[in-house]
Amino acid sequence: MRKVILYLVALVSITLCFGQDQHYAQYNTSPGNINPGMVGMFNGSIRFTLNYRNQYRSVIDNPFNRISGTAEMGLFKSRQGINTISAGVGVNSDRAGAANLGFTSGTFYLAGAKSMDFEGKSVVSLGIATSYFNRSIDYTSLTFDGQFDGRNFNSDLPNGENFTINSFNYMEVSAGLFWYYTLKRDFNFYGGFSGYHLNSPQLSFMGDDQIRQQHKYNLHGGLTFPLKDNLALSPGLVFSKQGPLLESLIGAMLRYEMEGVTGSDKTIHTGLRFRMSGNYTNAISPDALIILLQYELSKLKLGFSYDMTVSNLSSTNKSRGGLEASVVYIIPGKQKGKISRVSCPKF
């Protein structure tokens, strides 16, 4: 009975949040989910990304699972080697809870970038995204008070609920602006602003037109600067707002090039990030401490992270939060023109 109550509370919480977005701790390895303007911002011709997150396994039997994948291609390049026009496709899938509540989406991205100077050190990119969603739920896996006969649970009894919709589809539009400035290979700044669910699609299994996906806004930025010839530090932050909900993610990654020289194809990234969350009525409070480790070999990057819960939930889940993994692979492109190539920021 206790688990039934937990499942129902989780389902109601998701409904009351009007579809609050999920998040990745390794946000820069899933560019389309943080800012469509970041699509195409890499050194190469094609980039593939794959992300997986598992959360709340220590609290419920059917934990939250999310998997995302994107493929981006630079369609046109400037003489500085910048992807001036880029396109991409992405897929997201979420599943959670006893009712297998979740969504599956397909997204098309289009981004255009322009160098603000002759050498291509300052670049601005504008990206848009159109997504097609399917949201679904399995009511048959839930139990209700009306199915208890006074002594035992009887699945043959009617649940007394009027469920008519277990799946529906909708479209949505998102957009983002991204900027970076490169002083030299290991010294750059970046920042961006993005908006998701800009058309506020209806988001109710009951057909209630008043329940709509609330706009989500991301403000993010960071920099990379060298500490030694083969060592660089990359602090960064993300601030998100969706309806009354607020979230911030701040931290830093340390990048070590293993061969001891700049330009090595073997690199280790490690760092910490700290997530805080809240809303307009409650102050932002600590949520999780995140440990990150990434290994980069030439054009392949493998990443792992783990969320250690530091909120009040830690007494229930023993600080066991969420496991996350990422894979990024870039296919190199040919350099055009005679101007020295300027590298995009490495996150």
DOFI-594077 format. One record per residue (C-alpha): residue number from 1; residue in three letters; x, y, z. Coordinates in pm, 1 decimal. Layout:
BEGIN
num->NUM	residuo->Ala	px->X	py->Y	pz->Z
...
//
This chain:
BEGIN
num->1	residuo->Met	px->0.0	py->0.0	pz->0.0
num->2	residuo->Arg	px->288.4	py->235.9	pz->81.8
num->3	residuo->Lys	px->435.7	py->186.8	pz->-267.6
num->4	residuo->Val	px->96.6	py->250.4	pz->-427.9
num->5	residuo->Ile	px->75.0	py->582.9	pz->-245.2
num->6	residuo->Leu	px->428.7	py->675.8	pz->-354.0
num->7	residuo->Tyr	px->346.1	py->601.4	pz->-717.5
num->8	residuo->Leu	px->28.2	py->808.5	pz->-706.1
num->9	residuo->Val	px->204.0	py->1097.8	pz->-537.2
num->10	residuo->Ala	px->475.8	py->1090.5	pz->-803.8
num->11	residuo->Leu	px->213.2	py->1088.2	pz->-1079.6
num->12	residuo->Val	px->22.6	py->1379.6	pz->-925.1
num->13	residuo->Ser	px->346.6	py->1572.5	pz->-875.4
num->14	residuo->Ile	px->433.9	py->1540.0	pz->-1243.5
num->15	residuo->Thr	px->85.2	py->1656.2	pz->-1341.2
num->16	residuo->Leu	px->97.1	py->1957.4	pz->-1107.8
num->17	residuo->Cys	px->434.8	py->2058.7	pz->-1249.0
num->18	residuo->Phe	px->271.9	py->2077.0	pz->-1594.3
num->19	residuo->Gly	px->540.8	py->1858.7	pz->-1741.1
num->20	residuo->Gln	px->856.7	py->1991.1	pz->-1580.3
num->21	residuo->Asp	px->1154.2	py->1908.6	pz->-1801.0
num->22	residuo->Gln	px->1415.3	py->1659.9	pz->-1694.6
num->23	residuo->His	px->1784.4	py->1746.1	pz->-1698.8
num->24	residuo->Tyr	px->2128.6	py->1608.7	pz->-1770.2
num->25	residuo->Ala	px->2420.4	py->1670.1	pz->-1535.4
num->26	residuo->Gln	px->2649.6	py->1644.6	pz->-1840.4
num->27	residuo->Tyr	px->2451.2	py->1914.6	pz->-2018.4
num->28	residuo->Asn	px->2721.9	py->2010.3	pz->-2268.9
num->29	residuo->Thr	px->2725.2	py->1657.6	pz->-2414.3
num->30	residuo->Ser	px->2358.7	py->1699.4	pz->-2511.5
num->31	residuo->Pro	px->2365.3	py->2039.3	pz->-2688.6
num->32	residuo->Gly	px->2016.5	py->2025.7	pz->-2838.0
num->33	residuo->Asn	px->1863.5	py->1982.2	pz->-2492.6
num->34	residuo->Ile	px->2034.1	py->2289.7	pz->-2347.4
num->35	residuo->Asn	px->2037.1	py->2531.7	pz->-2642.7
num->36	residuo->Pro	px->1948.0	py->2477.5	pz->-3012.0
num->37	residuo->Gly	px->2202.4	py->2749.3	pz->-3090.5
num->38	residuo->Met	px->2480.8	py->2506.5	pz->-2989.2
num->39	residuo->Val	px->2395.9	py->2272.5	pz->-3277.6
num->40	residuo->Gly	px->2690.7	py->2272.5	pz->-3518.4
num->41	residuo->Met	px->2930.3	py->2430.6	pz->-3267.4
num->42	residuo->Phe	px->3209.1	py->2173.8	pz->-3291.6
num->43	residuo->Asn	px->3529.6	py->2115.1	pz->-3487.5
num->44	residuo->Gly	px->3436.8	py->1865.8	pz->-3756.3
num->45	residuo->Ser	px->3172.1	py->1781.7	pz->-4013.0
num->46	residuo->Ile	px->2940.4	py->1544.0	pz->-3820.0
num->47	residuo->Arg	px->2879.7	py->1495.6	pz->-3447.7
num->48	residuo->Phe	px->2691.2	py->1209.8	pz->-3281.8
num->49	residuo->Thr	px->2586.7	py->1222.6	pz->-2915.9
num->50	residuo->Leu	px->2420.7	py->964.4	pz->-2691.8
num->51	residuo->Asn	px->2308.2	py->1028.1	pz->-2332.5
num->52	residuo->Tyr	px->2149.0	py->803.2	pz->-2071.0
num->53	residuo->Arg	px->2021.6	py->888.2	pz->-1721.6
num->54	residuo->Asn	px->1879.2	py->664.3	pz->-1449.5
num->55	residuo->Gln	px->1731.7	py->826.4	pz->-1139.0
num->56	residuo->Tyr	px->1539.4	py->735.2	pz->-819.6
num->57	residuo->Arg	px->1626.0	py->363.8	pz->-840.7
num->58	residuo->Ser	px->1682.1	py->362.8	pz->-464.9
num->59	residuo->Val	px->1331.4	py->502.2	pz->-400.4
num->60	residuo->Ile	px->1094.4	py->325.1	pz->-642.3
num->61	residuo->Asp	px->1096.2	py->-6.6	pz->-829.6
num->62	residuo->Asn	px->1034.0	py->163.1	pz->-1165.4
num->63	residuo->Pro	px->1288.1	py->447.4	pz->-1169.6
num->64	residuo->Phe	px->1310.9	py->735.7	pz->-1410.7
num->65	residuo->Asn	px->1501.1	py->645.8	pz->-1727.8
num->66	residuo->Arg	px->1592.3	py->882.1	pz->-2006.3
num->67	residuo->Ile	px->1788.0	py->827.4	pz->-2327.3
num->68	residuo->Ser	px->1872.9	py->1091.5	pz->-2585.9
num->69	residuo->Gly	px->2057.5	py->1081.9	pz->-2915.4
num->70	residuo->Thr	px->2147.1	py->1347.4	pz->-3172.1
num->71	residuo->Ala	px->2324.9	py->1367.7	pz->-3504.2
num->72	residuo->Glu	px->2445.4	py->1706.1	pz->-3632.5
num->73	residuo->Met	px->2605.1	py->1800.5	pz->-3961.3
num->74	residuo->Gly	px->2777.4	py->2116.5	pz->-4077.0
num->75	residuo->Leu	px->2624.6	py->2189.9	pz->-4416.9
num->76	residuo->Phe	px->2836.4	py->2495.0	pz->-4503.1
num->77	residuo->Lys	px->3167.0	py->2617.7	pz->-4364.6
num->78	residuo->Ser	px->3327.8	py->2961.0	pz->-4357.7
num->79	residuo->Arg	px->3688.0	py->3016.5	pz->-4456.2
num->80	residuo->Gln	px->3773.9	py->3008.8	pz->-4083.8
num->81	residuo->Gly	px->3637.9	py->2652.8	pz->-4064.8
num->82	residuo->Ile	px->3318.8	py->2748.9	pz->-3878.6
num->83	residuo->Asn	px->2997.1	py->2555.9	pz->-3949.4
num->84	residuo->Thr	px->2791.6	py->2850.9	pz->-4074.2
num->85	residuo->Ile	px->2479.6	py->2643.6	pz->-4153.2
num->86	residuo->Ser	px->2412.7	py->2324.9	pz->-3955.8
num->87	residuo->Ala	px->2126.4	py->2078.8	pz->-3930.2
num->88	residuo->Gly	px->2053.7	py->1793.1	pz->-3695.3
num->89	residuo->Val	px->1802.7	py->1539.8	pz->-3572.6
num->90	residuo->Gly	px->1742.3	py->1423.1	pz->-3217.4
num->91	residuo->Val	px->1543.3	py->1162.7	pz->-3025.9
num->92	residuo->Asn	px->1444.2	py->1168.4	pz->-2657.4
num->93	residuo->Ser	px->1264.4	py->898.6	pz->-2461.0
num->94	residuo->Asp	px->1153.2	py->910.4	pz->-2095.2
num->95	residuo->Arg	px->994.6	py->636.0	pz->-1886.8
num->96	residuo->Ala	px->915.5	py->638.8	pz->-1513.6
num->97	residuo->Gly	px->689.9	py->494.6	pz->-1245.5
num->98	residuo->Ala	px->452.6	py->202.9	pz->-1213.4
num->99	residuo->Ala	px->229.0	py->348.5	pz->-1485.8
num->100	residuo->Asn	px->524.2	py->368.7	pz->-1726.9
num->101	residuo->Leu	px->455.6	py->738.5	pz->-1767.1
num->102	residuo->Gly	px->674.3	py->889.2	pz->-2035.0
num->103	residuo->Phe	px->724.3	py->1056.2	pz->-2367.1
num->104	residuo->Thr	px->907.2	py->999.0	pz->-2691.8
num->105	residuo->Ser	px->1006.9	py->1284.3	pz->-2917.3
num->106	residuo->Gly	px->1175.9	py->1345.9	pz->-3249.8
num->107	residuo->Thr	px->1336.2	py->1683.5	pz->-3317.4
num->108	residuo->Phe	px->1475.7	py->1865.4	pz->-3620.5
num->109	residuo->Tyr	px->1738.3	py->2134.3	pz->-3559.3
num->110	residuo->Leu	px->1857.5	py->2413.6	pz->-3786.1
num->111	residuo->Ala	px->2127.0	py->2662.1	pz->-3683.4
num->112	residuo->Gly	px->2311.4	py->2945.5	pz->-3851.4
num->113	residuo->Ala	px->2641.6	py->3089.9	pz->-3726.3
num->114	residuo->Lys	px->2826.2	py->3406.0	pz->-3821.1
num->115	residuo->Ser	px->3176.6	py->3522.2	pz->-3737.2
num->116	residuo->Met	px->3182.9	py->3870.6	pz->-3591.2
num->117	residuo->Asp	px->3544.6	py->3932.2	pz->-3691.1
num->118	residuo->Phe	px->3783.9	py->3847.3	pz->-3974.3
num->119	residuo->Glu	px->3968.4	py->3574.6	pz->-3784.5
num->120	residuo->Gly	px->3656.3	py->3396.7	pz->-3657.4
num->121	residuo->Lys	px->3738.2	py->3443.2	pz->-3290.0
num->122	residuo->Ser	px->3393.3	py->3578.6	pz->-3201.6
num->123	residuo->Val	px->3100.4	py->3371.0	pz->-3329.9
num->124	residuo->Val	px->2725.4	py->3405.4	pz->-3279.5
num->125	residuo->Ser	px->2485.2	py->3120.7	pz->-3357.8
num->126	residuo->Leu	px->2105.1	py->3118.2	pz->-3373.1
num->127	residuo->Gly	px->1924.0	py->2784.7	pz->-3367.3
num->128	residuo->Ile	px->1563.4	py->2669.1	pz->-3387.8
num->129	residuo->Ala	px->1406.4	py->2331.9	pz->-3316.0
num->130	residuo->Thr	px->1072.5	py->2174.7	pz->-3402.6
num->131	residuo->Ser	px->970.4	py->1862.1	pz->-3212.5
num->132	residuo->Tyr	px->697.8	py->1599.7	pz->-3242.4
num->133	residuo->Phe	px->602.0	py->1436.6	pz->-2910.5
num->134	residuo->Asn	px->408.4	py->1131.7	pz->-2801.7
num->135	residuo->Arg	px->310.7	py->1115.3	pz->-2434.1
num->136	residuo->Ser	px->168.1	py->794.2	pz->-2290.4
num->137	residuo->Ile	px->64.1	py->619.4	pz->-1969.0
num->138	residuo->Asp	px->-41.5	py->265.6	pz->-1872.7
num->139	residuo->Tyr	px->-336.3	py->288.1	pz->-1630.7
num->140	residuo->Thr	px->-364.3	py->-91.5	pz->-1600.0
num->141	residuo->Ser	px->-52.6	py->-102.4	pz->-1384.2
num->142	residuo->Leu	px->-204.3	py->127.1	pz->-1119.8
num->143	residuo->Thr	px->-420.5	py->28.2	pz->-824.6
num->144	residuo->Phe	px->-707.9	py->226.5	pz->-672.6
num->145	residuo->Asp	px->-913.1	py->225.8	pz->-353.4
num->146	residuo->Gly	px->-1220.0	py->98.2	pz->-537.5
num->147	residuo->Gln	px->-1037.3	py->-227.8	pz->-617.2
num->148	residuo->Phe	px->-1006.7	py->-327.4	pz->-252.4
num->149	residuo->Asp	px->-1298.4	py->-546.7	pz->-144.1
num->150	residuo->Gly	px->-1252.9	py->-476.1	pz->224.8
num->151	residuo->Arg	px->-996.8	py->-746.0	pz->285.1
num->152	residuo->Asn	px->-788.9	py->-792.2	pz->-30.4
num->153	residuo->Phe	px->-701.2	py->-623.6	pz->-356.2
num->154	residuo->Asn	px->-911.0	py->-749.7	pz->-649.9
num->155	residuo->Ser	px->-791.4	py->-644.5	pz->-995.8
num->156	residuo->Asp	px->-1124.6	py->-760.3	pz->-1145.7
num->157	residuo->Leu	px->-1310.8	py->-480.8	pz->-968.2
num->158	residuo->Pro	px->-1359.0	py->-154.3	pz->-1161.2
num->159	residuo->Asn	px->-1126.7	py->125.4	pz->-1051.2
num->160	residuo->Gly	px->-1405.9	py->383.0	pz->-1056.6
num->161	residuo->Glu	px->-1199.4	py->625.3	pz->-1265.6
num->162	residuo->Asn	px->-1290.5	py->773.8	pz->-1601.1
num->163	residuo->Phe	px->-971.9	py->731.5	pz->-1801.3
num->164	residuo->Thr	px->-1033.4	py->785.3	pz->-2173.1
num->165	residuo->Ile	px->-692.3	py->892.0	pz->-2305.2
num->166	residuo->Asn	px->-371.9	py->693.8	pz->-2256.1
num->167	residuo->Ser	px->-168.8	py->851.7	pz->-2536.5
num->168	residuo->Phe	px->-162.7	py->1177.7	pz->-2730.1
num->169	residuo->Asn	px->66.1	py->1367.5	pz->-2969.4
num->170	residuo->Tyr	px->166.7	py->1729.9	pz->-3001.3
num->171	residuo->Met	px->417.9	py->1964.5	pz->-3165.1
num->172	residuo->Glu	px->636.9	py->2228.3	pz->-3007.6
num->173	residuo->Val	px->892.9	py->2493.0	pz->-3104.5
num->174	residuo->Ser	px->1216.7	py->2595.8	pz->-2931.4
num->175	residuo->Ala	px->1496.3	py->2841.8	pz->-3009.9
num->176	residuo->Gly	px->1830.9	py->2957.3	pz->-2872.2
num->177	residuo->Leu	px->2114.8	py->3204.2	pz->-2915.3
num->178	residuo->Phe	px->2477.2	py->3104.2	pz->-2849.6
num->179	residuo->Trp	px->2801.6	py->3305.4	pz->-2852.4
num->180	residuo->Tyr	px->3166.1	py->3223.8	pz->-2797.6
num->181	residuo->Tyr	px->3491.7	py->3414.9	pz->-2811.5
num->182	residuo->Thr	px->3828.6	py->3241.7	pz->-2851.5
num->183	residuo->Leu	px->4146.3	py->3418.0	pz->-2745.2
num->184	residuo->Lys	px->4354.1	py->3110.3	pz->-2818.5
num->185	residuo->Arg	px->4306.1	py->2735.4	pz->-2823.0
num->186	residuo->Asp	px->4270.7	py->2689.1	pz->-2445.1
num->187	residuo->Phe	px->4131.2	py->3029.7	pz->-2356.9
num->188	residuo->Asn	px->3770.5	py->3106.7	pz->-2452.6
num->189	residuo->Phe	px->3439.5	py->3236.0	pz->-2323.5
num->190	residuo->Tyr	px->3087.1	py->3128.2	pz->-2411.8
num->191	residuo->Gly	px->2730.1	py->3207.5	pz->-2319.7
num->192	residuo->Gly	px->2378.6	py->3139.2	pz->-2439.3
num->193	residuo->Phe	px->2007.7	py->3183.6	pz->-2385.0
num->194	residuo->Ser	px->1734.6	py->2944.3	pz->-2499.1
num->195	residuo->Gly	px->1359.2	py->2898.8	pz->-2474.7
num->196	residuo->Tyr	px->1171.0	py->2567.5	pz->-2498.8
num->197	residuo->His	px->800.0	py->2485.2	pz->-2544.5
num->198	residuo->Leu	px->742.4	py->2832.9	pz->-2686.9
num->199	residuo->Asn	px->399.2	py->2739.9	pz->-2825.5
num->200	residuo->Ser	px->280.8	py->2597.0	pz->-2487.1
num->201	residuo->Pro	px->118.1	py->2273.5	pz->-2613.3
num->202	residuo->Gln	px->-172.4	py->2115.3	pz->-2424.5
num->203	residuo->Leu	px->-42.6	py->1854.0	pz->-2181.9
num->204	residuo->Ser	px->-335.7	py->1670.5	pz->-2024.5
num->205	residuo->Phe	px->-449.1	py->1307.8	pz->-2040.0
num->206	residuo->Met	px->-794.5	py->1437.3	pz->-1941.7
num->207	residuo->Gly	px->-820.4	py->1672.1	pz->-2240.2
num->208	residuo->Asp	px->-805.5	py->1978.3	pz->-2015.3
num->209	residuo->Asp	px->-699.4	py->2270.3	pz->-2236.1
num->210	residuo->Gln	px->-593.9	py->2470.4	pz->-1929.4
num->211	residuo->Ile	px->-309.5	py->2230.1	pz->-1854.1
num->212	residuo->Arg	px->-26.4	py->2330.9	pz->-2087.1
num->213	residuo->Gln	px->346.1	py->2283.3	pz->-2107.4
num->214	residuo->Gln	px->505.5	py->2585.0	pz->-1947.1
num->215	residuo->His	px->785.9	py->2774.5	pz->-2115.9
num->216	residuo->Lys	px->1134.7	py->2680.2	pz->-2008.0
num->217	residuo->Tyr	px->1424.5	py->2927.0	pz->-2026.5
num->218	residuo->Asn	px->1793.9	py->2844.5	pz->-1992.7
num->219	residuo->Leu	px->2070.0	py->3094.9	pz->-1930.4
num->220	residuo->His	px->2415.8	py->2937.8	pz->-1942.4
num->221	residuo->Gly	px->2778.5	py->3036.3	pz->-1974.7
num->222	residuo->Gly	px->3136.0	py->2957.1	pz->-1888.2
num->223	residuo->Leu	px->3498.8	py->2987.5	pz->-1985.2
num->224	residuo->Thr	px->3812.4	py->2781.1	pz->-2027.8
num->225	residuo->Phe	px->4157.7	py->2903.4	pz->-1930.8
num->226	residuo->Pro	px->4496.9	py->2729.9	pz->-1914.5
num->227	residuo->Leu	px->4668.9	py->2646.8	pz->-1586.4
num->228	residuo->Lys	px->4972.9	py->2480.4	pz->-1747.0
num->229	residuo->Asp	px->5068.0	py->2363.2	pz->-2095.3
num->230	residuo->Asn	px->4863.5	py->2046.4	pz->-2060.6
num->231	residuo->Leu	px->4612.8	py->2154.6	pz->-1794.6
num->232	residuo->Ala	px->4303.0	py->2375.0	pz->-1828.3
num->233	residuo->Leu	px->4008.1	py->2465.0	pz->-1605.0
num->234	residuo->Ser	px->3651.6	py->2512.0	pz->-1732.4
num->235	residuo->Pro	px->3401.2	py->2662.0	pz->-1484.3
num->236	residuo->Gly	px->3042.2	py->2694.9	pz->-1602.0
num->237	residuo->Leu	px->2683.9	py->2743.8	pz->-1492.3
num->238	residuo->Val	px->2327.1	py->2689.1	pz->-1608.6
num->239	residuo->Phe	px->2024.5	py->2868.4	pz->-1467.8
num->240	residuo->Ser	px->1681.2	py->2735.5	pz->-1568.2
num->241	residuo->Lys	px->1329.0	py->2863.4	pz->-1509.7
num->242	residuo->Gln	px->1008.8	py->2677.4	pz->-1597.2
num->243	residuo->Gly	px->690.5	py->2831.9	pz->-1464.6
num->244	residuo->Pro	px->746.8	py->2884.6	pz->-1090.1
num->245	residuo->Leu	px->1028.4	py->2626.8	pz->-1080.6
num->246	residuo->Leu	px->1392.0	py->2736.6	pz->-1062.0
num->247	residuo->Glu	px->1712.0	py->2537.3	pz->-1095.2
num->248	residuo->Ser	px->2080.7	py->2623.4	pz->-1104.9
num->249	residuo->Leu	px->2379.1	py->2405.6	pz->-1189.6
num->250	residuo->Ile	px->2727.0	py->2539.0	pz->-1122.5
num->251	residuo->Gly	px->3066.4	py->2372.2	pz->-1124.8
num->252	residuo->Ala	px->3398.3	py->2326.7	pz->-1300.4
num->253	residuo->Met	px->3584.7	py->2067.0	pz->-1506.4
num->254	residuo->Leu	px->3959.8	py->2012.3	pz->-1503.2
num->255	residuo->Arg	px->4106.2	py->1900.6	pz->-1836.5
num->256	residuo->Tyr	px->4437.8	py->1711.7	pz->-1843.5
num->257	residuo->Glu	px->4607.1	py->1625.3	pz->-2172.5
num->258	residuo->Met	px->4788.2	py->1302.3	pz->-2095.6
num->259	residuo->Glu	px->5081.9	py->1331.8	pz->-2335.5
num->260	residuo->Gly	px->5190.5	py->1651.8	pz->-2166.6
num->261	residuo->Val	px->5162.3	py->1867.2	pz->-2475.7
num->262	residuo->Thr	px->4884.6	py->2082.7	pz->-2614.6
num->263	residuo->Gly	px->4699.4	py->1903.0	pz->-2892.1
num->264	residuo->Ser	px->4718.6	py->1554.6	pz->-2740.0
num->265	residuo->Asp	px->4445.8	py->1315.4	pz->-2851.4
num->266	residuo->Lys	px->4421.7	py->1156.5	pz->-2503.8
num->267	residuo->Thr	px->4248.7	py->1377.2	pz->-2249.3
num->268	residuo->Ile	px->4089.7	py->1324.7	pz->-1909.4
num->269	residuo->His	px->3816.6	py->1559.6	pz->-1784.7
num->270	residuo->Thr	px->3709.4	py->1548.0	pz->-1421.9
num->271	residuo->Gly	px->3511.6	py->1783.0	pz->-1203.4
num->272	residuo->Leu	px->3226.4	py->1862.9	pz->-970.7
num->273	residuo->Arg	px->2890.7	py->2032.7	pz->-1022.8
num->274	residuo->Phe	px->2635.9	py->2142.2	pz->-767.6
num->275	residuo->Arg	px->2262.1	py->2151.4	pz->-838.5
num->276	residuo->Met	px->2017.5	py->2370.2	pz->-649.3
num->277	residuo->Ser	px->1641.5	py->2392.6	pz->-700.9
num->278	residuo->Gly	px->1336.9	py->2575.3	pz->-569.0
num->279	residuo->Asn	px->1050.1	py->2800.6	pz->-671.0
num->280	residuo->Tyr	px->904.2	py->3146.1	pz->-613.8
num->281	residuo->Thr	px->756.9	py->3056.5	pz->-273.7
num->282	residuo->Asn	px->1046.1	py->2847.8	pz->-139.5
num->283	residuo->Ala	px->1407.3	py->2959.4	pz->-148.3
num->284	residuo->Ile	px->1647.0	py->2770.4	pz->-373.6
num->285	residuo->Ser	px->1804.3	py->2491.4	pz->-169.6
num->286	residuo->Pro	px->2078.2	py->2231.0	pz->-231.4
num->287	residuo->Asp	px->1969.5	py->1931.2	pz->-437.1
num->288	residuo->Ala	px->2270.3	py->1725.5	pz->-549.2
num->289	residuo->Leu	px->2648.2	py->1712.8	pz->-567.3
num->290	residuo->Ile	px->2760.6	py->1569.2	pz->-901.2
num->291	residuo->Ile	px->3089.0	py->1389.2	pz->-966.9
num->292	residuo->Leu	px->3196.3	py->1381.4	pz->-1333.4
num->293	residuo->Leu	px->3462.6	py->1188.8	pz->-1525.9
num->294	residuo->Gln	px->3517.9	py->1197.1	pz->-1901.4
num->295	residuo->Tyr	px->3782.5	py->1034.8	pz->-2120.3
num->296	residuo->Glu	px->3856.7	py->1175.3	pz->-2463.6
num->297	residuo->Leu	px->4048.1	py->979.1	pz->-2728.2
num->298	residuo->Ser	px->4086.5	py->1172.8	pz->-3051.4
num->299	residuo->Lys	px->3728.5	py->1232.3	pz->-3171.4
num->300	residuo->Leu	px->3560.4	py->1000.8	pz->-2918.5
num->301	residuo->Lys	px->3456.1	py->1113.8	pz->-2569.9
num->302	residuo->Leu	px->3308.7	py->886.6	pz->-2301.3
num->303	residuo->Gly	px->3152.8	py->1040.0	pz->-1992.9
num->304	residuo->Phe	px->3015.4	py->919.4	pz->-1660.5
num->305	residuo->Ser	px->2863.2	py->1110.6	pz->-1370.7
num->306	residuo->Tyr	px->2677.8	py->1040.6	pz->-1049.8
num->307	residuo->Asp	px->2438.1	py->1260.9	pz->-853.1
num->308	residuo->Met	px->2476.3	py->1240.6	pz->-476.4
num->309	residuo->Thr	px->2156.1	py->1366.1	pz->-316.2
num->310	residuo->Val	px->2208.6	py->1636.8	pz->-52.5
num->311	residuo->Ser	px->1845.0	py->1748.7	pz->-15.6
num->312	residuo->Asn	px->1596.2	py->1620.0	pz->244.2
num->313	residuo->Leu	px->1547.0	py->1317.0	pz->18.6
num->314	residuo->Ser	px->1895.2	py->1195.4	pz->117.9
num->315	residuo->Ser	px->1755.2	py->1043.3	pz->439.0
num->316	residuo->Thr	px->1533.1	py->819.2	pz->224.8
num->317	residuo->Asn	px->1760.1	py->731.1	pz->-66.4
num->318	residuo->Lys	px->2086.5	py->730.7	pz->135.4
num->319	residuo->Ser	px->2224.4	py->1001.3	pz->-100.3
num->320	residuo->Arg	px->2195.8	py->763.9	pz->-396.8
num->321	residuo->Gly	px->2072.6	py->994.1	pz->-673.3
num->322	residuo->Gly	px->2122.6	py->936.4	pz->-1043.5
num->323	residuo->Leu	px->2371.0	py->764.5	pz->-1273.9
num->324	residuo->Glu	px->2445.2	py->920.6	pz->-1609.9
num->325	residuo->Ala	px->2654.2	py->818.2	pz->-1912.8
num->326	residuo->Ser	px->2738.4	py->994.1	pz->-2238.6
num->327	residuo->Val	px->2913.3	py->923.0	pz->-2567.6
num->328	residuo->Val	px->3023.0	py->1187.0	pz->-2818.3
num->329	residuo->Tyr	px->3184.1	py->1106.8	pz->-3153.1
num->330	residuo->Ile	px->3296.4	py->1363.3	pz->-3411.3
num->331	residuo->Ile	px->3384.0	py->1292.9	pz->-3773.5
num->332	residuo->Pro	px->3653.7	py->1538.9	pz->-3881.9
num->333	residuo->Gly	px->3600.8	py->1770.4	pz->-4175.1
num->334	residuo->Lys	px->3836.9	py->1919.7	pz->-4430.6
num->335	residuo->Gln	px->3972.5	py->2264.8	pz->-4363.4
num->336	residuo->Lys	px->3890.5	py->2522.9	pz->-4625.4
num->337	residuo->Gly	px->4057.3	py->2851.2	pz->-4703.0
num->338	residuo->Lys	px->4393.9	py->2994.0	pz->-4600.0
num->339	residuo->Ile	px->4297.4	py->3151.6	pz->-4269.2
num->340	residuo->Ser	px->4415.1	py->2967.8	pz->-3958.5
num->341	residuo->Arg	px->4139.7	py->2758.2	pz->-3811.5
num->342	residuo->Val	px->3992.2	py->2879.7	pz->-3481.3
num->343	residuo->Ser	px->3878.8	py->2601.6	pz->-3248.9
num->344	residuo->Cys	px->3529.9	py->2593.9	pz->-3102.2
num->345	residuo->Pro	px->3519.4	py->2579.3	pz->-2721.2
num->346	residuo->Lys	px->3576.1	py->2236.7	pz->-2566.5
num->347	residuo->Phe	px->3333.2	py->2166.9	pz->-2282.7
//
